[in-house]
Amino acid sequence: MLSKIFPFIDWFKGYNMTALRADAISGLTVALVLIPQSMAYAQLAGMPAYYGLYASFLPPLVAALFGSSRQLATGPVAVVSLMTAASLEPLATAGSEGYIAFAILLALMVGMFQFLLGVLKLGLVVNFLSHPVVNGFTNAAAIIIASSQFSKMFGVYVDGAEHHYETIMRVVESALHYTHWPTLGMGVLAFAIMVGLKRVNPKIPNVLVAVVITTALSWGLGFNHDTKVSVSAIDSPAVHEAIIGFNGTIDGIDQLALQRTALGKQMEEAKSSGDPVRVLDIEHDMNVLNVQMARLKLQAHDLRKNLRSVLFAGVEQTDGGLRFYEQDAVPAGMATDGRTWRVKVGNAKLDTASLRMMGGGAVVGTVPSGIPAITVPSLDLKIMLHLIPFAAIISLLGFMEAISIAKAMAAKTGQRLDPNQELIGQGLANMLGACGKSYPASGSFSRSAVNLQAGALTGMSSVFTSLMVVIVLLFFTPLLYHLPQAVLAAVIMMAVIGLINASGFIHAWKAQWYDGAISILSFGCTLAFAPHLDKGIMVGVVLSLLVFLYKSMRPRVANLSRNADESLRDATAFGLKECQHIALVRFDGPLFFANASFLEDQITERMMGNDKLRHIIIVANGINDMDASGEEALSLIVDRVRSNGLDISLCGVNEAVMAVLERTHLLEKIGKDHVYTTMETAICATHESAHRDGQEESCPLTTFCRLA
């Protein structure tokens, strides 16, 4: 009983120093991959890079302690990070304090959802995400993730558009105007190192080596070269005017946001007082505010785009400072410093006394040292209500990824896996992780594979991984300052290449054409709706359910006849001759309210289409369940068949259906002598009476068998 609550107790049965050494080496190996990967995935989620380390501290430890898999490596993963960004984008600006708070709250909600599913033993709910849907979504997500890193690879800055493909078009347009070649060079170098080492020796931590080399180069070559200056140091009246206009629009947006907040409170008061006229007035005022805000945001976007597109040359002054001129307006005879400078423009107002000018590439920057304070995330009911559907989708997607990896490893190790216990482990990992400033985490395929290959025997390997992350947070964060952002982008792009699986579409199509179609539509919709990824998933889920309902409403109904090998087969599929006097009808599926009338139609169709028919045998082997509607339909079928001068029998009735027939007394109506155990028995019992005075020379049902 104790081991069910604390699964990690079983680790120590027969545990020895050899196992401890193996787990320690595995944990260290995974940590070498996890630390740079987690920082990259955090930025994919719209979080500062060091929050990836926070998500690598508690989640791996807790998931290992309370999950059932001994080799599953939990932490930040690409798809969940992308879903986090998609969920929070409408609520706050990526990287802002509010955004970070919402991400931590989302992790708590994801954890609660997973934990409840595990406790209630509802792990099977993950089956609502069918394999074709997940395949289509994963392939689209891989493309979205990879393309979302283009701006960091080219060293350009653009505003996000309503659709992901529009954002990529903006990136391409900006890259054609200006590409920061040292940034692109760092990204390409990181790619070359990772690909090269992977081919030379897959056991070498290629990601870590790429990060170490590029960070050292970044520090040694002065890759990051930013400076802060007064706006007066920029010799461009047009830029001054654009900065003043941009700050004015930001002030206007902030003022309108305050007015909208005040109107929101007035709306609540008006609704509680039951004043419909006041509610309509406030709704009108809010609509006007929204239009004004949309107009100001568009103006801010245009001004931000114009400021980012201006390229400056720096000229050193006698006091050692720099004066900046537009590149095509440098006064004759002045020598520039050889760099291309740009104004750093974000979503906040520009400080005219301290403008950040970028003359180099982007790096991670300052990473706070120490372990984050353990606190319960602040709860906001309105935000939580908005995040519920996203939390549910992330919970299911994250768990599906984790359990798929765990099952694959369990098949190799022979370990027993409990999906519900794994849900509890993942749920606790996200809940406790949220208390340690983590955003949603899940099981990682690549790091789990590394863990298994490195020889991990128990979850102690994840304990050592967490310990390594703690050591980095405490002592080594200054070493991460010069890590280029382009390298993190290359790490992400390298990781998601493995998610692209075009053969999955072909495989699904070969299994069933509609599965292939659902997979392709899920893929297309996810790409089209991005960054609103939940819509792509919902389209796939709805299509899967509609196919399931359609198949349930119209199950396969086959006429059987004798094949050359003496087995009874579908006459239409195998091109077999059918008996004129006996219809051997097989119904493949449960008989319930959705398809009961369909069976009636099929039986009626057979009676109307064959005037020589005398006996209908319903093969019930495929009917595994029957509800009241199904029982009523079967009763009507018996009445209709016999009123038309024909007879009807059943064969292969299972225990559950037989119990329904007995409880409703339908068995008495059909007649116990008309219910047979097998098809052969039914054919032999009905053959003589059905063929009496018949014109059929030889019965296809009995030609190849001897009647008893």
Number of C-alpha atoms within 10 A of each C-alpha: 6 8 11 12 10 12 19 18 13 13 15 11 7 7 12 9 8 10 17 16 15 17 27 22 18 26 27 22 23 27 28 19 18 28 20 25 28 28 27 32 29 29 25 29 32 23 24 20 26 25 27 30 30 27 31 32 27 29 34 30 25 24 33 27 24 25 26 25 28 29 29 34 35 28 33 31 30 27 25 25 27 24 25 26 22 19 24 23 17 11 14 14 14 21 17 13 12 13 20 23 19 25 28 25 28 29 30 29 25 31 30 22 23 32 25 16 22 22 13 11 15 14 23 11 10 17 10 14 21 16 17 27 28 20 26 30 26 22 27 25 26 23 16 22 23 21 18 21 23 20 22 23 27 25 24 24 19 21 14 16 13 12 14 19 19 13 19 20 13 20 25 18 13 20 18 11 12 16 16 17 14 18 26 21 15 26 25 16 18 28 20 14 17 23 16 13 17 15 11 9 10 13 13 14 18 23 27 18 17 26 22 17 15 22 22 16 16 22 15 10 10 12 22 22 15 17 15 16 19 14 20 14 16 20 16 16 10 10 18 16 11 18 21 15 16 26 19 15 22 20 15 15 20 14 13 18 15 11 14 19 13 11 17 15 10 15 20 12 14 17 12 9 11 11 12 11 10 16 18 13 12 18 15 12 14 19 13 12 18 15 11 15 21 13 14 20 18 13 16 21 18 15 22 23 17 12 20 18 17 16 18 26 24 24 20 15 9 7 6 8 12 18 19 25 21 19 15 9 12 17 11 6 6 10 12 18 11 10 15 19 22 21 22 16 20 12 15 11 15 19 14 16 12 12 19 19 20 19 21 21 25 21 21 20 19 14 18 13 15 14 17 16 9 12 11 16 19 11 12 10 9 8 14 16 10 13 20 15 13 22 26 17 21 30 30 23 21 25 23 22 19 24 25 14 21 26 19 12 20 17 11 9 13 9 14 12 18 16 24 23 23 26 33 27 28 35 34 25 36 37 31 21 31 31 22 24 28 33 34 34 34 32 27 22 21 16 23 23 17 23 27 22 13 20 18 25 22 25 28 25 35 34 22 22 28 28 19 21 23 20 13 20 21 14 11 14 17 15 16 21 16 23 25 28 25 31 29 31 28 27 28 26 22 17 18 20 14 12 18 16 14 11 10 18 22 17 14 20 18 12 11 11 14 16 23 22 20 27 28 25 20 29 26 17 22 27 23 17 16 21 25 21 24 20 16 24 23 17 18 28 20 15 20 22 15 12 15 12 14 13 13 18 20 17 17 13 18 19 22 25 27 23 19 11 8 13 13 17 19 19 17 13 10 12 11 18 15 19 21 20 23 24 25 26 21 21 19 18 21 21 29 20 18 15 22 22 20 17 21 17 13 14 20 14 11 15 20 9 10 12 10 17 20 24 24 23 23 23 26 24 18 16 19 15 17 22 15 14 16 21 20 17 21 21 16 12 19 19 16 18 18 13 10 10 10 18 21 22 21 24 22 19 21 15 11 12 18 16 14 17 20 11 9 13 12 18 18 12 13 19 13 12 11 18 20 19 15 15 19 17 15 21 21 14 16 19 17 11 12 20 21 11 8 13 10 13 7 11 18 19 24 17 13 14 12 7 12 7
